[in-house]
Amino acid sequence: MKKVWTISFLVAAMLLAGCRSTSASRSTNSQGAAAAPRRSYFWDNNLRPAQSAPAKPVEAPRAAEEPKPAVETAQPMLTLTKPPAQVKAKTTAADAKTAPAAKIASADAKTVPAEAKTTPAKDTKDIAAGKDIAKEAKTAKATEPVRKPQMPVSQPDVITTSIEEAQPSLTDLEPPAGLYEKTTPFGPGLVSVDEMGGRTLSIIYPRQDYGIVQVDKTMPNEVRLNQPFTYTIKVTNLTETTLTDISITETVSKEFSFKGAEPSPKTEGNKLVWEIDTLGPKASKDIKVTGVASGTKQLEHCTAITHTIRDCAVVPVVEPTLELVKVVPAEALLCEPITVEFVVTNTGTGAAQNVEITDTLPAGMQTADGKDKVSLDAGTLAAGESRRFSVKLRATKTGAYINKAVATSGTGLRVESEATLLTVRQPVLTIDKSGPQRQYLGRPVSYEITVVNKGDGPARNVTVEDVVPPGMVGVEATPGAQFSTSKLIWEIGTLEPNGSKKVRVSYTPTREGEVMGTASATAYCAETVTDSAKTIVTGIAATRIEVVDLEDPVEIGGTTTYVITATNQGSASDRNIRIACTLDDKLQYVSSAGATAGSLMGKTVSFAPLNTLEPKAKAIWRIVVRGTRAGDVLLKATLHTDALTLPVEENEATHIYQPSANGK
């Protein structure tokens, strides 16, 4: 037993010396690969991350090959890989110094060949074969003369993963039988050097063949003393399930002075803790840590992670709420239908059942079918669902109407709309037609038509019509009028409350009598209004008198005839026309005739009255006289009629001459 313990101790010493020599060889490598500490990651039986621990000793490598990391029977391996171009041989001249220790460890068995002093590997691809490493480990154990205690077949309490930076990729490595149900697939690229000279350490939790969380930590190859540097930690959810309550704990070296991180962590001594509530499927979270190496010792930063996959029973808690909006026009006319809209919405969660809308109408307002209440069935409203209703109302009188609508549900929900104000208006038209009460026949008659909106609502599409009485000529009107048959039409447009509009028309009567002109005005939603103007058309008598002598001059003893003509130039008949003529002393009455009989009284010849002289008519009378003395004589005729308040006189001069004896 003592011999067994002695050999075990020597083997352990040899392995430790080999690890140191390997590190030394790295530092002296011609490629200048940065030295990095050996890291160990492990989990407990529940596959939860535990605190990091030093790696367990591994078996001595065969002298004929480059030393490779050993694989323990109960230890899953995570590979760390640099790009092939940068992988260097691990065994240098310094490593050869560990050969004597290897000989001591196996002196009794005489299994260590003289080729233990190895040279650097020529091809890293040969070293990367995982199966060779496994076989080498088994061979090393077979050469030991003393039996070591056997590892239990069942899974150990602590599963340790050893990761050696800058090692070749280990692929197709077969773990000991019974550790996992299937071979763990190790992929390349777990450790790489980026373009900036850093390297990335990747670890998959809880194990490679059953990855849940992957942590990628990118560290610089080396840092300078008292110079700030930054490294990153990337956490990735490898599953299709959302992970919750993720805790990332970064244990930093005592020689590391923490300056900050993004996002900011909680600090607990030399531990930085980040809490991630949820991480979605295939999602990642990046963390940047900045600090300063305050001492010359190498920095060793360890990352631990925990998470929770929740299986929750979800029971929705709903609270439906109703919102009711009532939309009415601000104004409406009395004659037109009034459109009112109701919009009910379930603004809460869960369904609102048996939703009803009720609107009790104020007095003077009713539905199209004469009811005083609006009732609408909205049914069941899902969360966020709305229903819209449109209702036609009508008002029976003008005025302002204010009221609210109410929405209720079968579960007791109740909500009121905001109060709405609807003003019902009505246009009221008035029309006035004015003109002369009397006019003479033949003269134009002019009228002015005025339309006024005396209501409180706009009068739209106002139209004015004026009927032209029969027997009128020379019709004239305000511009814009349209003549249709016997009517004049004006389209005025809209008259606002208290607005007015005037138009004019004129025409000439062709006969005496009464002229009745009627105008009307109409507008949308207004009653039609009419007005008439009456004018008495009368004629005017305009009788003039004219006296002409048929022979002038007249010799003494000769005769001449005076023609007296009465002409009615007016538009009305003249009545009781009376003619009287006064003879000069040098004239002697001979005879008279004409429209009426004449009689002589002294030097005055009077004709009997003419009852009627129609417009444009003439009446003629004649008087025959004889000249008694030479000289100029004058016949004066006088006209009297009922239409004339003053007599009209007309004179005619005649020359009476004495013929000479010798005929001159």
C-alpha positions in Angstrom: 0.0 0.0 0.0 2.9 2.4 0.9 4.4 1.7 -2.5 1.2 2.5 -4.2 0.9 5.9 -2.5 4.6 6.6 -3.3 4.1 5.9 -7.0 0.9 8.0 -7.0 2.7 10.9 -5.5 5.5 10.7 -8.0 3.0 10.6 -10.9 1.3 13.7 -9.6 4.6 15.5 -9.2 5.5 14.6 -12.8 2.2 15.9 -14.2 2.5 19.2 -12.3 6.1 19.6 -13.6 4.9 18.8 -17.1 2.1 21.5 -16.9 4.6 24.1 -15.7 7.1 23.2 -18.5 4.3 23.5 -21.0 3.4 27.0 -19.8 7.1 27.9 -20.0 7.3 26.6 -23.5 4.4 28.8 -24.5 6.0 31.9 -23.2 9.2 31.1 -25.2 7.3 30.1 -28.4 8.6 32.0 -31.4 5.1 33.0 -32.4 4.6 34.9 -29.2 1.3 33.3 -28.1 0.0 34.9 -25.0 0.1 32.9 -21.8 -3.2 32.2 -20.1 -4.2 30.4 -16.9 -5.6 27.0 -16.9 -9.4 27.1 -16.2 -11.8 24.5 -14.8 -15.6 24.6 -15.0 -17.9 22.1 -13.4 -21.5 21.4 -12.5 -23.3 19.5 -9.8 -25.6 16.5 -10.1 -28.5 18.7 -11.0 -26.5 20.2 -13.9 -26.3 23.5 -12.2 -23.1 25.6 -12.4 -20.9 25.4 -9.2 -17.8 27.3 -8.2 -14.7 26.8 -10.3 -12.0 24.4 -9.0 -8.5 23.5 -10.0 -8.3 20.9 -12.7 -7.6 17.3 -11.5 -4.2 15.7 -12.4 -4.1 13.9 -15.7 -2.1 10.9 -16.8 1.4 11.2 -18.2 1.5 11.3 -22.0 3.4 8.7 -24.0 6.9 9.8 -24.7 6.5 9.1 -28.4 3.8 11.7 -28.8 3.3 15.3 -27.7 1.7 15.5 -24.2 -2.1 15.8 -24.5 -4.7 16.6 -21.9 -6.0 13.5 -20.2 -9.7 12.6 -20.0 -11.0 11.4 -16.7 -13.7 8.7 -16.8 -16.3 10.8 -15.2 -15.4 14.1 -16.8 -17.0 15.6 -20.0 -14.5 17.5 -22.0 -15.0 21.0 -23.5 -12.5 21.8 -26.2 -10.6 25.0 -26.6 -9.4 25.7 -30.1 -7.3 28.3 -31.7 -7.3 28.7 -35.5 -5.1 26.1 -37.1 -2.6 28.7 -38.4 -1.9 29.8 -34.9 -1.8 26.4 -33.0 1.7 25.7 -31.9 3.5 22.6 -30.6 3.1 22.3 -26.9 6.3 20.4 -26.1 9.5 22.3 -26.2 13.0 21.7 -25.0 11.9 22.8 -21.6 9.3 20.0 -21.5 12.0 17.4 -22.1 13.3 18.1 -18.6 10.2 16.3 -17.2 11.3 13.0 -18.7 13.2 11.8 -15.7 10.1 12.2 -13.6 8.2 10.1 -16.0 10.8 7.4 -15.7 10.7 7.4 -11.9 6.9 7.1 -12.0 7.1 3.9 -14.1 10.5 2.5 -13.1 9.1 -0.8 -11.7 6.9 -1.4 -14.7 9.7 -0.5 -17.2 7.2 0.9 -19.6 8.7 4.3 -20.3 10.6 4.2 -23.6 13.8 6.2 -24.3 11.9 8.3 -26.7 10.3 10.3 -23.8 12.3 13.3 -24.8 10.0 14.5 -27.6 10.3 17.3 -30.1 7.6 19.8 -31.0 4.7 18.3 -33.0 5.0 18.9 -36.8 1.3 18.8 -37.6 -1.4 20.0 -35.2 -4.0 18.1 -37.2 -2.6 14.8 -36.0 -2.7 16.0 -32.4 -6.3 17.1 -32.8 -7.6 13.5 -33.1 -9.7 12.9 -30.0 -9.6 9.1 -30.3 -5.8 9.1 -30.2 -5.9 11.1 -27.0 -8.3 8.6 -25.4 -6.2 5.7 -26.5 -3.1 7.3 -25.2 -4.7 7.8 -21.8 -5.7 4.2 -21.7 -2.1 3.1 -22.7 -0.6 5.2 -20.0 -2.8 3.6 -17.4 -1.9 0.1 -18.7 1.8 0.7 -18.1 1.4 1.6 -14.5 2.6 -1.2 -12.1 0.3 -0.2 -9.3 -3.4 -0.2 -9.5 -5.2 3.1 -8.7 -8.6 3.2 -7.0 -11.3 2.6 -9.5 -13.8 5.5 -10.3 -17.4 4.6 -9.6 -19.4 3.8 -12.7 -22.3 6.0 -11.7 -22.2 9.8 -12.3 -20.1 11.5 -9.7 -21.3 14.2 -7.4 -19.2 16.8 -9.2 -18.6 16.7 -12.9 -15.5 18.7 -13.8 -14.6 20.1 -17.1 -11.1 21.2 -17.7 -10.3 23.7 -20.4 -6.8 24.3 -21.6 -6.3 27.4 -23.8 -4.4 27.2 -27.0 -4.9 23.4 -27.2 -5.7 21.7 -30.5 -9.3 20.9 -31.3 -10.5 17.6 -29.8 -13.0 16.0 -32.0 -14.7 12.6 -32.0 -13.7 12.2 -28.4 -15.5 9.2 -26.8 -16.3 9.7 -23.1 -16.2 6.7 -20.8 -19.0 4.3 -21.1 -22.0 5.1 -19.0 -21.4 8.8 -18.6 -23.9 9.9 -21.3 -26.3 8.0 -23.3 -24.7 9.2 -26.5 -21.4 10.5 -27.7 -20.8 14.1 -26.8 -20.2 16.1 -30.0 -17.4 18.5 -29.5 -17.1 21.2 -32.2 -14.1 23.2 -33.2 -13.7 26.9 -32.5 -14.3 26.9 -28.8 -11.1 29.0 -28.3 -10.0 31.3 -31.0 -7.8 34.4 -31.4 -9.4 37.3 -33.0 -7.8 39.9 -35.2 -7.0 42.1 -32.3 -5.0 39.4 -30.6 -7.7 38.3 -28.1 -9.1 34.9 -27.5 -12.6 33.6 -26.9 -13.5 31.0 -24.3 -16.8 29.2 -25.0 -18.7 27.0 -22.7 -22.1 25.3 -23.2 -24.2 24.6 -20.1 -25.1 22.0 -18.9 -23.2 19.9 -21.5 -22.3 19.9 -25.2 -24.9 17.4 -26.3 -27.6 19.1 -24.3 -26.9 22.8 -24.7 -29.1 25.3 -22.9 -26.9 28.4 -22.4 -23.7 29.2 -24.2 -21.2 31.7 -22.6 -18.5 33.2 -24.8 -15.9 35.2 -23.0 -13.5 37.2 -25.2 -10.3 38.2 -23.4 -7.2 40.0 -24.6 -4.0 37.8 -25.0 -2.2 40.1 -22.6 -2.7 43.4 -20.9 -0.4 46.1 -19.7 0.0 47.0 -16.1 -2.1 50.0 -15.0 -3.6 50.3 -18.5 -7.4 50.0 -18.9 -8.7 47.1 -21.1 -12.1 45.7 -21.9 -13.3 42.2 -22.4 -16.8 40.9 -23.3 -19.1 38.2 -22.0 -21.8 37.0 -24.4 -24.7 34.8 -23.1 -26.8 33.0 -25.7 -30.0 31.0 -25.3 -29.5 27.9 -27.4 -33.1 26.7 -26.9 -36.4 27.5 -28.5 -37.8 28.4 -25.1 -37.6 31.7 -23.2 -35.2 31.5 -20.2 -35.9 33.4 -17.1 -34.1 34.6 -14.0 -30.6 34.3 -15.5 -27.8 35.2 -13.1 -24.3 35.8 -14.4 -21.6 36.0 -11.8 -18.1 37.1 -12.8 -15.4 36.5 -10.1 -12.5 38.8 -10.9 -8.9 38.7 -9.7 -7.8 40.7 -6.7 -5.2 42.2 -9.0 -8.0 43.6 -11.2 -9.4 47.1 -10.6 -13.0 47.2 -11.9 -13.8 50.5 -13.6 -17.2 49.8 -15.2 -19.4 47.6 -17.2 -22.2 47.8 -19.7 -24.8 47.0 -18.5 -23.9 47.9 -14.9 -23.7 45.0 -12.5 -24.2 44.5 -8.8 -20.9 44.3 -7.0 -20.3 41.9 -4.2 -16.7 42.1 -3.2 -14.7 40.8 -6.2 -17.8 39.5 -7.8 -19.8 41.2 -10.5 -23.4 40.0 -10.8 -25.8 40.7 -13.7 -29.5 39.7 -13.5 -31.4 39.0 -16.8 -35.1 38.6 -16.2 -35.8 36.9 -19.6 -33.8 35.8 -22.6 -35.8 34.8 -25.6 -35.3 31.8 -27.9 -31.9 32.0 -29.6 -31.4 35.4 -28.2 -28.1 36.8 -26.9 -27.0 39.3 -24.3 -23.6 41.1 -24.5 -21.7 42.4 -21.4 -18.7 44.6 -21.6 -16.3 44.8 -18.6 -13.6 47.4 -18.3 -10.9 47.5 -15.7 -7.1 47.8 -15.0 -4.6 45.2 -14.1 -3.2 46.7 -10.8 -0.6 44.0 -10.2 1.8 41.9 -12.1 0.2 38.6 -11.3 -1.8 36.9 -14.0 -5.5 37.6 -14.0 -8.0 34.8 -13.6 -11.6 35.7 -14.1 -14.3 33.0 -13.7 -17.8 33.1 -15.0 -20.8 31.3 -13.4 -24.3 31.3 -14.7 -27.7 30.1 -13.4 -31.1 30.2 -15.0 -34.7 29.0 -14.7 -37.0 27.4 -17.1 -40.5 28.1 -15.8 -43.5 25.9 -16.4 -46.3 28.3 -15.3 -50.0 27.8 -15.2 -51.5 31.0 -16.4 -55.0 32.1 -15.4 -55.9 35.3 -17.1 -57.5 38.0 -14.9 -59.7 40.1 -17.1 -61.5 43.4 -16.5 -63.7 44.5 -19.3 -64.5 48.2 -19.4 -66.8 50.1 -21.7 -66.4 53.3 -23.5 -69.3 55.0 -25.2 -69.0 57.9 -27.7 -72.1 59.7 -29.1 -71.6 61.8 -32.2 -74.2 64.4 -33.2 -74.0 67.3 -35.6 -73.6 70.7 -33.9 -76.5 72.1 -35.9 -79.4 70.7 -38.0 -82.4 72.1 -39.8 -85.9 71.4 -38.6 -87.0 69.7 -41.9 -84.0 67.4 -42.3 -83.3 64.0 -40.7 -80.6 64.1 -38.0 -77.9 61.4 -38.1 -76.6 60.3 -34.7 -73.8 57.8 -34.3 -73.0 55.6 -31.3 -69.6 53.8 -30.9 -69.2 51.4 -28.0 -65.8 49.9 -27.3 -64.5 47.4 -24.8 -61.3 49.1 -23.7 -60.5 46.6 -21.0 -59.5 42.9 -21.0 -61.8 40.0 -21.4 -65.2 40.0 -23.2 -68.1 42.3 -22.2 -71.3 40.4 -22.7 -74.9 41.5 -23.5 -73.9 45.1 -24.2 -76.8 47.5 -24.8 -77.0 51.2 -25.7 -79.9 53.4 -24.5 -80.5 57.0 -25.4 -83.6 58.6 -23.9 -84.5 61.5 -26.1 -85.4 65.0 -24.8 -88.9 66.5 -25.6 -89.1 67.7 -29.1 -86.8 64.9 -30.5 -87.9 61.5 -31.7 -86.8 58.6 -33.8 -87.9 58.3 -37.4 -90.7 56.0 -36.4 -91.9 58.4 -33.6 -90.4 56.8 -30.5 -88.8 58.8 -27.7 -86.0 56.3 -26.9 -83.2 54.7 -28.8 -82.3 51.1 -27.8 -79.4 49.2 -29.5 -78.1 45.7 -28.9 -74.3 45.5 -29.2 -74.1 41.9 -28.1 -70.7 40.6 -26.9 -67.6 42.7 -27.3 -64.2 41.1 -27.1 -61.3 43.1 -25.6 -60.5 46.0 -27.9 -63.6 45.4 -30.1 -65.9 48.3 -31.1 -69.4 48.4 -32.6 -70.8 51.4 -34.4 -74.5 52.3 -34.8 -76.1 55.0 -36.9 -79.6 56.2 -36.1 -81.9 58.8 -37.8 -83.7 61.2 -35.6 -86.0 64.2 -36.3 -87.0 67.3 -34.4 -90.5 68.6 -34.1 -89.4 72.1 -33.1 -86.4 74.3 -33.1 -84.2 74.7 -30.1 -81.2 73.3 -28.3 -81.2 69.6 -27.3 -78.7 68.2 -24.6 -78.6 64.6 -23.4 -76.4 61.6 -22.7 -76.5 58.0 -23.9 -75.8 55.0 -21.6 -74.1 51.7 -22.3 -74.6 48.7 -20.0 -73.5 45.0 -20.0 -75.0 41.9 -18.5 -72.3 41.8 -15.8 -73.2 45.2 -14.4 -70.9 47.5 -16.4 -72.3 50.9 -17.0 -70.9 54.0 -18.8 -72.3 57.2 -20.0 -71.3 59.2 -23.0 -70.4 62.8 -22.8 -73.3 65.2 -23.0 -74.0 66.2 -26.6 -75.5 69.6 -27.7 -77.6 69.7 -30.8 -79.1 73.0 -32.0 -82.1 72.7 -34.4 -82.7 75.7 -36.5 -85.1 76.8 -39.3 -84.9 79.4 -42.0 -87.9 81.7 -42.2 -88.4 83.7 -45.4 -90.4 86.9 -46.0 -91.0 88.6 -49.3 -92.2 92.1 -50.2 -93.2 93.3 -53.7 -93.7 97.1 -54.0 -94.7 99.3 -56.9 -96.9 102.3 -57.9 -100.6 102.2 -57.0 -101.6 104.1 -60.2 -99.9 104.5 -63.6 -101.0 106.0 -66.9 -101.5 103.6 -69.7 -98.5 103.3 -72.0 -96.1 104.1 -69.2 -93.8 101.3 -67.7 -94.7 100.0 -64.2 -91.6 99.1 -62.0 -91.6 96.8 -59.0 -89.0 96.0 -56.3 -89.0 92.5 -54.7 -87.2 92.0 -51.3 -86.5 88.6 -49.7 -85.4 88.4 -46.1 -84.4 85.4 -44.0 -85.9 86.1 -40.5 -85.1 82.6 -39.2 -82.1 81.3 -37.1 -80.9 78.9 -39.7 -79.4 79.4 -43.1 -81.8 79.5 -46.1 -80.1 77.5 -48.8 -81.0 77.4 -52.5 -83.2 80.6 -52.3 -85.2 81.1 -55.5 -87.4 84.2 -56.3 -90.1 84.0 -59.0 -92.3 86.9 -60.4 -95.3 86.2 -62.6 -95.7 88.8 -65.4 -99.3 89.8 -65.8 -100.8 89.4 -69.3 -100.9 92.3 -71.7 -97.4 93.6 -70.7 -94.7 94.6 -73.1 -91.1 95.8 -72.7 -90.2 93.5 -69.7 -87.0 94.4 -68.0 -85.4 92.8 -64.8 -82.3 92.8 -62.6 -79.4 91.0 -64.2 -79.4 87.2 -63.5 -83.1 86.8 -64.1 -84.2 83.9 -66.3 -87.4 84.3 -68.3 -89.5 81.2 -68.5 -92.9 81.3 -70.1 -94.6 84.1 -68.1 -92.2 84.1 -65.1 -89.0 85.7 -64.2 -86.7 83.5 -62.0 -83.7 84.5 -59.8 -81.5 82.0 -58.1 -80.1 83.8 -55.1 -78.2 81.0 -53.3 -77.9 81.0 -49.5 -79.3 83.7 -47.2 -77.9 83.6 -43.7 -80.1 84.6 -40.8 -81.2 88.2 -41.2 -79.7 88.3 -44.7 -81.7 89.9 -47.5 -81.7 90.2 -51.3 -83.5 92.7 -53.7 -84.4 92.3 -57.3 -86.3 94.6 -59.7 -88.7 94.2 -62.6 -90.6 96.5 -64.9 -93.1 96.1 -67.8 -95.5 98.3 -69.7 -99.3 97.8 -69.6 -101.1 97.8 -73.0 -104.6 98.6 -71.6 -106.2 100.3 -68.8 -107.3 98.5 -65.7 -105.8 96.8 -62.7 -102.4 95.2 -62.9 -101.7 92.5 -60.3 -98.1 91.3 -60.0 -97.3 88.3 -57.7 -93.8 87.2 -56.6 -92.8 84.2 -54.5 -89.6 82.9 -52.7 -88.6 79.4 -51.8 -85.6 77.8 -50.0 -84.5 74.5 -48.6 -86.2 73.7 -45.4 -88.2 77.0 -45.5 -91.9 77.6 -46.2 -92.7 79.2 -49.6 -93.8 82.9 -49.2 -95.6 85.1 -51.7 -96.5 88.8 -52.1 -98.5 90.7 -54.6 -98.6 94.3 -55.8 -101.6 96.0 -57.5 -101.5 98.9 -59.8 -104.4 100.8 -61.5 -103.5 101.7 -65.0 -105.4 104.6 -66.5 -105.2 106.5 -69.7 -104.8 110.3 -70.1 -106.6 112.4 -72.6 -104.4 114.9 -74.5 -106.6 116.7 -77.0 -105.2 119.5 -79.1 -106.9 122.0 -81.5 -105.7 123.2 -84.9 -107.2 126.0 -87.1 -106.2 126.4 -90.8 -107.7 128.8 -93.5 -108.0 127.2 -96.9 -107.8 130.5 -98.9 -105.4 133.2 -97.9 -105.3 136.1 -99.0 -108.9 136.7 -99.7 -110.2 139.8 -101.7 -112.9 141.8 -100.3 -116.2 140.1 -100.9 -114.5 136.8 -101.4 -114.9 133.8 -99.0 -112.5 131.5 -97.2 -113.0 128.4 -95.1 -111.5 127.8 -91.7 -111.0 124.1 -90.7 -111.0 123.4 -86.9 -109.5 120.0 -86.0 -109.5 118.5 -82.4 -107.1 115.5 -82.0 -106.8 113.3 -78.8 -103.1 112.5 -78.6 -103.5 110.9 -75.1 -104.1 107.3 -74.0 -107.6 107.8 -72.7 -110.8 109.0 -74.3 -111.7 112.7 -74.0 -115.2 113.6 -73.3 -117.5 116.6 -73.8 -115.4 118.2 -76.4 -116.7 121.8 -77.1 -115.5 124.1 -79.8 -116.2 127.9 -80.0 -114.9 130.4 -82.7 -114.8 134.2 -82.6 -115.0 136.1 -85.9 -113.1 139.3 -86.7 -115.1 142.4 -87.4 -113.8 142.3 -91.1 -115.3 138.8 -91.4 -118.9 137.9 -92.1 -120.3 134.4 -91.1 -121.5 132.5 -94.1 -122.0 128.9 -92.8 -120.6 126.1 -90.5 -120.5 122.3 -90.4 -118.5 119.4 -88.8 -118.6 116.8 -86.1 -121.4 118.7 -84.4 -123.8 121.4 -85.5 -122.8 125.0 -85.1 -124.8 128.1 -84.3 -124.0 131.9 -84.6 -124.5 134.2 -81.7 -123.1 137.7 -82.5 -119.6 137.2 -83.7 -119.2 133.7 -82.0 -119.9 130.4 -83.7 -120.5 127.7 -81.2 -120.6 123.9 -82.0 -122.6 121.4 -80.0 -120.5 119.3 -77.5 -118.9 116.1 -78.9 -119.5 113.4 -76.3 -116.3 111.3 -76.7 -113.1 111.6 -78.5 -111.1 108.4 -78.4 -107.4 108.3 -78.1 -105.7 109.2 -81.4 -109.0 110.2 -82.8 -109.9 113.5 -84.6 -113.0 115.6 -84.8 -113.3 118.3 -87.6 -115.4 121.4 -87.9 -115.6 124.0 -90.7 -116.7 127.7 -90.8 -117.1 129.6 -94.1 -116.7 133.4 -93.8 -116.6 136.4 -96.3 -114.1 139.3 -96.1 -115.9 142.6 -95.8 -112.9 145.0 -95.5 -109.4 145.0 -96.4 -106.8 144.2 -93.9 -105.5 141.4 -91.7 -108.1 139.4 -89.8 -107.9 136.9 -87.0 -110.1 133.8 -86.2 -109.8 132.6 -82.6 -110.9 129.0 -81.8 -111.3 127.8 -78.2 -111.4 124.1 -77.1 -113.0 122.8 -73.8 -113.0 119.1 -72.7 -113.6 117.2 -69.5 -109.9 116.2 -69.3 -108.7 119.8 -69.5 -109.1 122.1 -66.6 -108.1 125.1 -68.8 -109.3 126.1 -72.2 -107.0 125.6 -75.2 -107.0 128.5 -77.7 -105.8 128.5 -81.3 -105.7 131.6 -83.8 -105.5 131.7 -87.5 -104.7 135.0 -89.4 -106.0 135.8 -92.9 -105.2 138.8 -95.2 -108.2 140.5 -96.9 -107.3 142.8 -99.7 -109.0 145.3 -102.0 -108.5 144.5 -105.8 -107.3 147.6 -107.9 -109.4 149.2 -110.5 -107.0 148.7 -113.4 -106.6 145.0 -112.5 -103.4 145.5 -110.6 
